[in-house]
Structure formats: C-alpha cells, structure tokens
Amino acid sequence: MGFFLQLTDAIAQRQSLLVTGLDPNPEMLHSWATSRGMAGRSFLSQARHWIKAVIEATAPHVCAYKPSLGFYQALGPVGLELLLEVRDLVPRDLPLIVDAKHGDLNSSSVLANYLFRELGADAVTLSPLAGQDIAAPFLLYPEKAVVITCHSSNQAARLLQHFPTEEDPLYLRIVAESQLWATPEQLLLEVGTSDAEVLARVRQAAPERFLLLRSLWGEEEKLQAMLAAGLGSAGDGLLLPLPQNLLVEEGLAERAALLKQRINNSRDQLLEQRHSQDEQESCSLWLPNRQQSDPMVDLIVELYDIGCLLFGDFVQASGAIFSYYIDLRQIISDPNLFHRVLYAYAELLGDLEFDRIAGIPYGSLPTATGLSLQLHKPLLYPRKEVKAHGARRLIEGDFEPGDRVVVVDDILITGGSVLDGIAKLETSGLVVTDVVVFIDHGGDHDRQAKQRLADAGAGYRLHAVIDIQRITAVLHAAGRLSDAQAGQLIGHIPPVSLAP
C-alpha cells in the first residue's frame, strides 16, 4: 500500500486529522520523567519509556506520526537505534513521516535509501530551495511521499518568505513550483503558520494537496479559522499537530480523544455551512457581466500543447475519416497533467452511484486505474478478447453479480466499443447505468452514439467532462487554433468569455 492510501485509510479508520510528533526534547522529558519517578534514569531510558507511552496513548486518535530526525541524530548511534525502535512501535497502518527538512543535494540519495529502505519510513519533509533536484531521489520510491516545507512560522523567516511583495511572495512561488514535481498522492506541503490568511492562500494555490500544519497551538482559539482556511473542498486535506504540551501531561489518551472530537465537530459545522452556501449560490441570479471562472481553460491548453489534438486526415476505429484526431494517451507520460485529468473525471463521478469502475480496453485502462486509486473504488475491465489459455475470464477483477458499474472511456465516437464492453459486463451479472467520457465529440457521430447508448439495453446515460465546442473556443481564444482549424472542429466559433 502506498503512502497516500495508507494516510487516507488511517484518517477514515481513526476519524482523525491529528499527527503526533515524537521528539525527545531533553527539557520536556525531564519534567515528564520527574513526575513519574524516573528522574534518576538515563536520558535514553527516559526517551524510550516516553515514546512508548505516547504511541500507546495516541494511536487510536491520530492518523500519522512525525519524529524529527535532528533529535535522534543528536544522540549519536544510540539515537538512530532509538529511531528504529520508533519504527517498530508505530503501528504499521499509520504512516511514519520523518521530519528532516533535508536540503542537501549531495546526500539526498543516501538519505532516501536510509529512510525508505533501512528505516522503513513512509514520507520525509524536505527544504525546497534546491529546486526539483532535492525531491527527485526521494520520488524514485513510488510508494513513498515527500512533504515540501513552503512556509515557516519563524518570524525571522518572514523577510525571505514574503519577499518581494505580499501580492507575490516567495512562499507561494514555492507552492506553485513544487506542485510540478509530483502528483498530490506523492507530494504534500508543510505550512508553518497560525495566520489563517497565509493558510488560505496556500490552500487556494494548491486545492488538491494535503497540507501539514505546524505552529497552531500557541493560539488555539484560531482553530475554527484555520480549519476554514485549510480544509479542502470535501472537508479533508489538512493535517494538524497534536500539541506538544499534551505529550507530557496526565490523561494523554483522553485529551487526544477530546481534541479529535473538537476538530471533527468544527469540521462538520464548516461542511454544513459550505453546503448551505453552495445551495444559496446555485439559486442566485446569473448576471451577464459577471466574470465566470473556468478551471478547465489551462487544462485544455496544456492538453493541446503536449499533442493531444492533431490535424490531418485520420481514420477512426469506426472507419470514418476525420480532419482531426484526439489522442489522450499522451497524458500518461505527464504525471501532473494526468492527475488533473483524473481530478476532472472524479468531480463528475462524484455525482454518480456505483460500486466499481470499468475501463474499456485499451485506451482508457490507465484512466480507469487512476480513478480507482483516487476514488478508492475497485477496478475491473472486460477483456477485448478471451484467451484460450489460463483462466479464460471475460471480466478481469473481483466482483459480485448485481454490483453497479460505471464505465469510463476517453472519447465516444460511434459507441461501438463501449456497448461491446457493457454487453460483456452485463453478461457477467453486473449492472451498468452510466458511461463517463472525457470529451463529448459533438456532431452527427456523437448524436448517433448517444442515441445508441440511450436505445440499448435499459438505456445508458452519457456524461462528458468537456465538449469539443468548449475545447475549440478555449484554444481559439488562446491563439492555439486558427480560424480555419477551429472551423474544421465545429464549423463556427461560439462566443466565449475566459477568466483572466
């Protein structure tokens, strides 16, 4: 299981957004040991007992642990042995994030090997100033993750982090750049701040990323504001530290449980408020002069720029000859772009009810696989041909008759391959109601395909992320298509207003 699934499963199972630090600070440990009659023991003995006690008390109430590497390195060889004991004590279903703030290129490969292979850590925090090269050795481990520090709560750091202006500060440049290094499943952001405005700006710049918050608990009354600023659109994506002072106090388990409940209550209230606000906005009047933002604009342009739209004479699988060709297979070689395509699919799928995702061989299988991982829905697919050897299955994947399946494809032209796949699924006892494609092809072919789906079986509903008219309008407005090329796509250019 990769880090992202491990983290999201832990959040769901523990119903917690809390992360526990495991830093054997000598001053903190002295007071803890004294109150328990252990003042005469060695520091190493005190640290061992404290770490074990903290993990036992907090494991039911947190979703991850985060020891700071520096504390263990400072103890020398015995400190690194102690870190191995931490790995053994932390339950394997909870991620172990090593807080290293590493920023040295020369030792990155060695550190990655030590942390991920020898120690068995699941993620590591990194300093971003060396650029993408600092993350690359760690990203070679696909089941692990990196956490990029984009903002520190240290006041002296403000001169650098908020340079050159508050409108365009360095920390937001770091947020924007680091998102190009890896997908949200493998790259998180650490935000040290108790300023809700800073957190809100990071969330706005990175809507799909998990944010690991630091330095909140000096001002606990700001909890509601920080949750409102940092939680993602679905009420997730924010990890909060368990206050350090709790880790040396009596009744740690009870205090952690109460804090977890307080956060969950606040989170539920915020989600209710957002839902109510969304309903009110959906009922508001549309004003002709109001700017309408379109998050698909950049995605459409980038898809064009990597060669997903070609012009010429292309023979389709149906035998029809088109003057253009849409090839979405290019996106699988661009992880960041691929994830954004998956996110667009996922928003559409969020309104549908289904138990499993089915991809149509072979073009849409990478997309269906990505959606299965992102949405935590089991994957299956109908074989294009049944082999005469092996298990000779018609459907690959585990399922029960009666399971509801949503069929995913990239583009629908005649509907033949989709209907063939649906027939195999239904023959195996599966129930299909909805078909989701990325692009609505438009034109007579598309209308015929839609009609074929509607008329077949019990009638299948077609859903598309974007349509060819929107693609044409965006690319024409962006200067990517000439008038003649746009005309080849839809014959005319509909009016369009692009947000700046």
LUMLO-169093 format. One line per field, with one value per residue (C-alpha): residue number from 1; residue in three letters; x, y, z. Coordinates in steps of 0.05 Angstrom, whole numbers, plus 5000, padded with zeros to 4 digits. Layout:
REM LUMLO-169093
seq c(NUM  ...) $
type c(ALA  ...) $
xx c(X  ...) $
yy c(Y  ...) $
zz c(Z  ...) $
//
This chain:
REM LUMLO-169093
seq c(1  2  3  4  5  6  7  8  9  10  11  12  13  14  15  16  17  18  19  20  21  22  23  24  25  26  27  28  29  30  31  32  33  34  35  36  37  38  39  40  41  42  43  44  45  46  47  48  49  50  51  52  53  54  55  56  57  58  59  60  61  62  63  64  65  66  67  68  69  70  71  72  73  74  75  76  77  78  79  80  81  82  83  84  85  86  87  88  89  90  91  92  93  94  95  96  97  98  99  100  101  102  103  104  105  106  107  108  109  110  111  112  113  114  115  116  117  118  119  120  121  122  123  124  125  126  127  128  129  130  131  132  133  134  135  136  137  138  139  140  141  142  143  144  145  146  147  148  149  150  151  152  153  154  155  156  157  158  159  160  161  162  163  164  165  166  167  168  169  170  171  172  173  174  175  176  177  178  179  180  181  182  183  184  185  186  187  188  189  190  191  192  193  194  195  196  197  198  199  200  201  202  203  204  205  206  207  208  209  210  211  212  213  214  215  216  217  218  219  220  221  222  223  224  225  226  227  228  229  230  231  232  233  234  235  236  237  238  239  240  241  242  243  244  245  246  247  248  249  250  251  252  253  254  255  256  257  258  259  260  261  262  263  264  265  266  267  268  269  270  271  272  273  274  275  276  277  278  279  280  281  282  283  284  285  286  287  288  289  290  291  292  293  294  295  296  297  298  299  300  301  302  303  304  305  306  307  308  309  310  311  312  313  314  315  316  317  318  319  320  321  322  323  324  325  326  327  328  329  330  331  332  333  334  335  336  337  338  339  340  341  342  343  344  345  346  347  348  349  350  351  352  353  354  355  356  357  358  359  360  361  362  363  364  365  366  367  368  369  370  371  372  373  374  375  376  377  378  379  380  381  382  383  384  385  386  387  388  389  390  391  392  393  394  395  396  397  398  399  400  401  402  403  404  405  406  407  408  409  410  411  412  413  414  415  416  417  418  419  420  421  422  423  424  425  426  427  428  429  430  431  432  433  434  435  436  437  438  439  440  441  442  443  444  445  446  447  448  449  450  451  452  453  454  455  456  457  458  459  460  461  462  463  464  465  466  467  468  469  470  471  472  473  474  475  476  477  478  479  480  481  482  483  484  485  486  487  488  489  490  491  492  493  494  495  496  497  498  499  500) $
type c(MET  GLY  PHE  PHE  LEU  GLN  LEU  THR  ASP  ALA  ILE  ALA  GLN  ARG  GLN  SER  LEU  LEU  VAL  THR  GLY  LEU  ASP  PRO  ASN  PRO  GLU  MET  LEU  HIS  SER  TRP  ALA  THR  SER  ARG  GLY  MET  ALA  GLY  ARG  SER  PHE  LEU  SER  GLN  ALA  ARG  HIS  TRP  ILE  LYS  ALA  VAL  ILE  GLU  ALA  THR  ALA  PRO  HIS  VAL  CYS  ALA  TYR  LYS  PRO  SER  LEU  GLY  PHE  TYR  GLN  ALA  LEU  GLY  PRO  VAL  GLY  LEU  GLU  LEU  LEU  LEU  GLU  VAL  ARG  ASP  LEU  VAL  PRO  ARG  ASP  LEU  PRO  LEU  ILE  VAL  ASP  ALA  LYS  HIS  GLY  ASP  LEU  ASN  SER  SER  SER  VAL  LEU  ALA  ASN  TYR  LEU  PHE  ARG  GLU  LEU  GLY  ALA  ASP  ALA  VAL  THR  LEU  SER  PRO  LEU  ALA  GLY  GLN  ASP  ILE  ALA  ALA  PRO  PHE  LEU  LEU  TYR  PRO  GLU  LYS  ALA  VAL  VAL  ILE  THR  CYS  HIS  SER  SER  ASN  GLN  ALA  ALA  ARG  LEU  LEU  GLN  HIS  PHE  PRO  THR  GLU  GLU  ASP  PRO  LEU  TYR  LEU  ARG  ILE  VAL  ALA  GLU  SER  GLN  LEU  TRP  ALA  THR  PRO  GLU  GLN  LEU  LEU  LEU  GLU  VAL  GLY  THR  SER  ASP  ALA  GLU  VAL  LEU  ALA  ARG  VAL  ARG  GLN  ALA  ALA  PRO  GLU  ARG  PHE  LEU  LEU  LEU  ARG  SER  LEU  TRP  GLY  GLU  GLU  GLU  LYS  LEU  GLN  ALA  MET  LEU  ALA  ALA  GLY  LEU  GLY  SER  ALA  GLY  ASP  GLY  LEU  LEU  LEU  PRO  LEU  PRO  GLN  ASN  LEU  LEU  VAL  GLU  GLU  GLY  LEU  ALA  GLU  ARG  ALA  ALA  LEU  LEU  LYS  GLN  ARG  ILE  ASN  ASN  SER  ARG  ASP  GLN  LEU  LEU  GLU  GLN  ARG  HIS  SER  GLN  ASP  GLU  GLN  GLU  SER  CYS  SER  LEU  TRP  LEU  PRO  ASN  ARG  GLN  GLN  SER  ASP  PRO  MET  VAL  ASP  LEU  ILE  VAL  GLU  LEU  TYR  ASP  ILE  GLY  CYS  LEU  LEU  PHE  GLY  ASP  PHE  VAL  GLN  ALA  SER  GLY  ALA  ILE  PHE  SER  TYR  TYR  ILE  ASP  LEU  ARG  GLN  ILE  ILE  SER  ASP  PRO  ASN  LEU  PHE  HIS  ARG  VAL  LEU  TYR  ALA  TYR  ALA  GLU  LEU  LEU  GLY  ASP  LEU  GLU  PHE  ASP  ARG  ILE  ALA  GLY  ILE  PRO  TYR  GLY  SER  LEU  PRO  THR  ALA  THR  GLY  LEU  SER  LEU  GLN  LEU  HIS  LYS  PRO  LEU  LEU  TYR  PRO  ARG  LYS  GLU  VAL  LYS  ALA  HIS  GLY  ALA  ARG  ARG  LEU  ILE  GLU  GLY  ASP  PHE  GLU  PRO  GLY  ASP  ARG  VAL  VAL  VAL  VAL  ASP  ASP  ILE  LEU  ILE  THR  GLY  GLY  SER  VAL  LEU  ASP  GLY  ILE  ALA  LYS  LEU  GLU  THR  SER  GLY  LEU  VAL  VAL  THR  ASP  VAL  VAL  VAL  PHE  ILE  ASP  HIS  GLY  GLY  ASP  HIS  ASP  ARG  GLN  ALA  LYS  GLN  ARG  LEU  ALA  ASP  ALA  GLY  ALA  GLY  TYR  ARG  LEU  HIS  ALA  VAL  ILE  ASP  ILE  GLN  ARG  ILE  THR  ALA  VAL  LEU  HIS  ALA  ALA  GLY  ARG  LEU  SER  ASP  ALA  GLN  ALA  GLY  GLN  LEU  ILE  GLY  HIS  ILE  PRO  PRO  VAL  SER  LEU  ALA  PRO) $
xx c(5000  5028  5033  4972  4925  4956  4944  4873  4855  4884  4843  4780  4792  4813  4766  4825  4866  4917  4991  5036  5107  5156  5213  5253  5266  5311  5275  5207  5228  5259  5193  5156  5207  5208  5132  5137  5195  5244  5289  5349  5348  5390  5362  5358  5317  5270  5263  5246  5191  5163  5159  5125  5075  5058  5047  5003  4961  4952  4950  4873  4867  4918  4929  5006  5070  5125  5191  5243  5307  5352  5334  5355  5418  5440  5442  5493  5490  5442  5395  5390  5378  5322  5292  5290  5252  5203  5191  5176  5129  5088  5030  5043  4976  4997  5046  5113  5135  5207  5215  5284  5276  5331  5360  5429  5434  5498  5469  5398  5405  5438  5386  5329  5357  5366  5298  5256  5293  5330  5285  5220  5194  5135  5150  5201  5200  5245  5270  5253  5307  5350  5291  5263  5330  5323  5259  5280  5319  5262  5209  5244  5207  5136  5103  5133  5120  5154  5129  5155  5162  5133  5125  5156  5124  5192  5184  5256  5238  5183  5234  5250  5185  5143  5194  5188  5115  5055  5019  5072  5111  5165  5126  5071  5123  5148  5077  5066  5134  5134  5066  5100  5148  5098  5025  4984  4990  5065  5077  5047  5060  5080  5055  5082  5035  4980  4956  4892  4904  4971  4940  4881  4928  4966  4901  4877  4943  4943  4870  4886  4945  4947  4972  5011  5001  5051  5052  4977  4972  5001  4934  4882  4824  4842  4825  4759  4791  4849  4803  4761  4824  4859  4807  4797  4731  4710  4729  4795  4867  4890  4934  4941  4995  4977  5001  5069  5049  4997  5051  5079  5013  4970  4910  4941  4894  4832  4858  4876  4806  4773  4815  4799  4725  4730  4764  4712  4655  4684  4697  4624  4599  4642  4618  4546  4560  4594  4537  4486  4527  4534  4459  4447  4497  4467  4400  4428  4413  4465  4488  4511  4572  4595  4663  4656  4720  4734  4785  4787  4819  4891  4880  4852  4911  4962  4929  4936  5008  5030  4999  4931  4898  4925  4902  4903  4865  4855  4817  4778  4766  4696  4725  4703  4755  4761  4803  4829  4849  4843  4895  4891  4944  4997  4975  5001  5073  5058  5040  5018  4974  4947  4926  4889  4851  4834  4810  4764  4735  4729  4687  4637  4638  4623  4550  4540  4525  4568  4607  4662  4697  4705  4754  4746  4809  4857  4859  4820  4852  4905  4850  4805  4863  4880  4807  4803  4862  4837  4765  4780  4734  4751  4772  4752  4752  4721  4773  4777  4786  4782  4845  4842  4891  4895  4832  4796  4759  4711  4719  4784  4775  4735  4660  4593  4532  4489  4547  4536  4590  4606  4641  4698  4725  4765  4721  4657  4651  4604  4594  4611  4669  4632  4569  4611  4644  4577  4549  4606  4596  4521  4530  4571  4514  4539  4493  4511  4474  4525  4581  4632  4678  4728  4707  4638  4656  4597  4568  4526  4571  4564  4489  4483  4528  4487  4424  4454  4470  4401  4366  4410  4391  4356  4385  4452  4466  4526  4566  4625  4676  4683  4657  4690  4656  4688  4756  4751  4730  4786  4841  4817  4815  4885  4913  4927  4878  4870  4801  4808  4828  4771  4724  4748  4728  4658  4647  4638  4665  4614  4620  4664  4687  4752  4770  4836) $
yy c(5000  5068  5127  5164  5105  5089  5161  5167  5099  5119  5184  5145  5090  5136  5193  5239  5293  5295  5280  5265  5289  5242  5289  5270  5342  5339  5395  5366  5295  5319  5344  5282  5234  5272  5268  5192  5178  5166  5226  5183  5142  5157  5203  5145  5104  5163  5173  5100  5099  5166  5146  5080  5115  5169  5118  5073  5132  5167  5110  5106  5181  5203  5188  5193  5202  5252  5245  5299  5268  5320  5299  5227  5247  5290  5227  5194  5120  5104  5157  5123  5057  5093  5116  5042  5027  5083  5048  4983  5016  5057  5014  4994  5021  5091  5130  5149  5218  5234  5309  5320  5387  5359  5406  5379  5350  5311  5267  5261  5192  5163  5193  5168  5098  5100  5129  5089  5023  5014  5052  5037  5108  5128  5201  5255  5331  5369  5441  5466  5517  5469  5460  5397  5361  5357  5316  5272  5219  5211  5207  5147  5107  5107  5080  5136  5211  5278  5337  5404  5459  5521  5567  5573  5605  5634  5709  5720  5679  5728  5774  5718  5681  5743  5774  5812  5833  5806  5801  5755  5724  5672  5620  5620  5612  5551  5524  5533  5504  5444  5421  5407  5357  5302  5284  5300  5227  5233  5306  5344  5414  5434  5502  5532  5587  5608  5660  5637  5684  5651  5582  5603  5629  5564  5525  5568  5557  5482  5459  5385  5378  5352  5408  5391  5447  5469  5521  5525  5510  5575  5605  5550  5599  5604  5531  5545  5598  5552  5495  5540  5564  5498  5444  5423  5427  5359  5376  5339  5351  5383  5350  5383  5372  5344  5398  5383  5402  5347  5294  5303  5312  5262  5233  5239  5189  5225  5293  5269  5239  5304  5345  5298  5305  5380  5383  5336  5377  5441  5406  5382  5452  5481  5429  5445  5519  5507  5463  5515  5570  5528  5518  5593  5609  5558  5594  5664  5702  5699  5768  5778  5819  5773  5741  5665  5627  5563  5517  5475  5530  5516  5442  5446  5489  5442  5381  5415  5434  5362  5337  5310  5346  5335  5358  5319  5260  5207  5142  5126  5057  5061  5072  5145  5196  5259  5321  5319  5266  5269  5225  5225  5171  5226  5246  5183  5208  5273  5254  5324  5333  5262  5276  5339  5299  5247  5302  5329  5259  5249  5312  5285  5216  5245  5255  5183  5120  5059  5003  4991  5026  4992  5015  4999  4965  4990  5066  5082  5030  5078  5129  5077  5052  5123  5136  5071  5092  5163  5145  5081  5042  4972  4966  4915  4912  4869  4833  4854  4781  4719  4677  4603  4590  4610  4627  4649  4704  4751  4803  4817  4837  4816  4829  4802  4796  4857  4905  4973  4992  5059  5052  5100  5117  5174  5195  5168  5167  5111  5079  5010  4992  5018  4978  4916  4925  4937  4873  4833  4866  4853  4782  4771  4798  4869  4929  4988  5054  5108  5119  5175  5201  5258  5291  5298  5292  5333  5330  5277  5219  5239  5246  5178  5148  5179  5152  5083  5085  5111  5058  4999  4954  4992  5057  5085  5156  5190  5242  5282  5325  5374  5380  5396  5464  5485  5458  5497  5561  5559  5541  5593  5647  5626  5633  5559  5549  5590  5606  5551  5499  5519  5513  5442  5424  5453  5497  5560  5594  5603  5665  5653  5692  5669  5689  5727) $
zz c(5000  4981  5028  5002  5011  5078  5101  5076  5105  5172  5171  5156  5206  5264  5243  5257  5224  5280  5273  5333  5338  5373  5391  5454  5476  5538  5575  5561  5580  5646  5673  5647  5679  5745  5752  5742  5789  5732  5743  5761  5696  5635  5582  5533  5582  5594  5519  5507  5560  5537  5464  5481  5527  5475  5419  5463  5485  5418  5366  5367  5358  5305  5231  5229  5270  5255  5291  5279  5253  5286  5357  5343  5304  5363  5407  5361  5343  5401  5375  5307  5344  5382  5316  5294  5358  5339  5273  5309  5359  5309  5283  5210  5187  5209  5165  5194  5168  5184  5195  5165  5129  5084  5032  5014  4943  4954  5009  4982  4951  5012  5059  5015  5017  5093  5109  5060  5055  5121  5169  5133  5137  5093  5080  5092  5098  5050  5043  4972  4958  4917  4869  4839  4844  4920  4913  4855  4894  4943  4888  4858  4912  4884  4947  4990  4994  5005  5045  5019  5070  5038  5099  5168  5229  5250  5249  5224  5162  5142  5108  5060  5054  5039  4992  4946  4959  4996  4929  4900  4959  4954  4994  4941  4886  4924  4927  4852  4832  4878  4851  4785  4816  4833  4839  4902  4922  4928  4947  5006  5032  5103  5126  5190  5210  5257  5207  5173  5115  5098  5102  5059  5005  5005  5000  4942  4906  4920  4923  4913  4961  5032  5077  5141  5190  5243  5298  5310  5383  5411  5393  5399  5393  5319  5307  5272  5227  5209  5192  5148  5113  5105  5094  5021  4985  5011  5083  5081  5060  5125  5179  5247  5300  5368  5417  5445  5516  5517  5506  5577  5614  5650  5614  5545  5513  5538  5519  5449  5441  5463  5415  5358  5373  5377  5309  5279  5307  5278  5212  5208  5222  5167  5117  5134  5125  5058  5034  5054  5019  4956  4954  4961  4907  4860  4867  4856  4791  4736  4715  4642  4662  4717  4706  4702  4721  4683  4716  4651  4609  4629  4625  4554  4531  4562  4531  4463  4476  4490  4425  4446  4387  4317  4248  4183  4154  4207  4200  4263  4290  4261  4191  4188  4165  4208  4195  4266  4317  4393  4427  4504  4511  4515  4585  4618  4609  4647  4719  4739  4678  4684  4755  4735  4682  4734  4781  4727  4717  4792  4801  4750  4781  4849  4829  4808  4847  4833  4866  4814  4757  4689  4637  4563  4534  4519  4515  4578  4624  4653  4667  4700  4742  4765  4783  4821  4864  4873  4890  4928  4882  4857  4784  4732  4657  4602  4561  4488  4471  4514  4514  4501  4558  4631  4670  4605  4641  4605  4661  4698  4770  4831  4834  4854  4809  4818  4831  4799  4749  4718  4650  4636  4567  4537  4478  4446  4370  4350  4417  4389  4436  4497  4480  4468  4536  4570  4539  4570  4638  4638  4614  4677  4721  4731  4727  4682  4682  4669  4618  4631  4577  4578  4513  4482  4409  4382  4312  4278  4300  4373  4369  4337  4391  4447  4415  4410  4484  4502  4460  4481  4540  4595  4568  4588  4610  4578  4618  4589  4625  4568  4497  4431  4427  4492  4471  4405  4439  4490  4440  4390  4445  4468  4398  4391  4333  4270  4245  4193  4245  4290  4232  4220  4291  4296  4235  4276  4339  4394  4438  4498  4559  4590  4661  4665) $
//
